[in-house]
Amino acid sequence: MDTWQAIVLGVVEGITEYLPVSSTGHLLVTQHFMGIGGEVGSESKAAADAFAVCIQGGAILAVLGLYWPRVLQMIRGVLGMDAQGLKLAIAIIAGFMPAAIIGLLISHWLKAHLFGMWPVVTAWVIGGIGILVTAWWRRRNPPRGGGVDLEHLTWQLALIIGLLQCVAMCPGTSRSLMTICGGLLVGLSVSAAVEYSFLLGVLTLTAATFKEAAEKVTDFGPAYNTLFGGTKLMIHEYGVTPMLIGIVAAAVAAAIAVKCLVSYLQSHGLSIFGWYRIAAKPDRPPAREQTQIQKTDWEGRRVGQPGLRGSGPASRAIAAG
């Protein structure tokens, strides 16, 4: 992998990770046009999928940096030094638990039945329609005072958002789409819904990234049939430098995207992302990606690829979120 390719993939990951557009799909299309990945089941495909997993770390670091005061507040809360921080930490955990539990129970079924290209494309369009419906409903039912602040988010409302996040396990849906729309539907203000989505994403993405990075690769020799087998294969194929460059590029791009998204949504709303998802739907998937995909996160990123035990693409599938 060349340096410019690592930068491009990192920028794509960073820009799309927290937007309600399904970042997996954008990464798959970008890899396809750059000739990265090869055929499903090949070593190069497994390495490309592992690379997509690792550079998510950059997006995680970006939110940790931008929202460090909130993170510190939650740490202080857990230590018994900040009551409001403890309340927020409980809300984040409540939002995370449904995905953690349901994901473990049905992830194999999802990979067996919903990780084809056309289910992903369908979710891409349905997600766009869902955004437009949410925006319409919000205009028809504006909350008092613009909505509930993050400080007043209860664990019960957070649990509802967490249950909606589980829908994003279907590839192509987008975790950010479900959590932002979920926040708006339970009455949060736009800024609170977006901030909660980012903070919940840090925990969800960290857990999903670690799980996928630690998986064994079973078809390419005993050297990779160990913990972190896919990561080892990626380093063998590309080296450490492209991974570090991708993480840095993702962190910078994600930081810029997050700042711009918050500002844009407060004055324009979500509708443009709904129209974008519908308009950007491909008429047919890239030929070599017609059967399966792979990456990671609760959005659908990782689809059953023969080489990786447990799952496949990068949780965002499509062109497949």
Secondary structure, 3 states (H helix, E strand, C coil): CCHHHHHHHHHHHHHHHCCCCCHHHHHHHHHHHHCCCCCCCCHHHHHHHHHHHHCHHHHHHHHHHHCHHHHHHHHHHHCCCCHHHHHHHHHHHHHHHHHHHHHHHHHHHHHHHCCCHHHHHHHHHHHHHHHHHHHHHHHHCCCHHHCECHHHCCHHHHHHHHHHHHHCCCCCCCHHHHHHHHHHHCCECHHHHHHHHHHHHHHHHHHHHHHHHCCCECCCCCCCCCCCHHHHHHHHHHCHHHHHHHHHHHHHHHHHHHHHHHHHHHHHCCHHHHHHHHHCCCCCCCHHHCCCCCCCCCCCECCCCCCECCCCCCECCCCCC
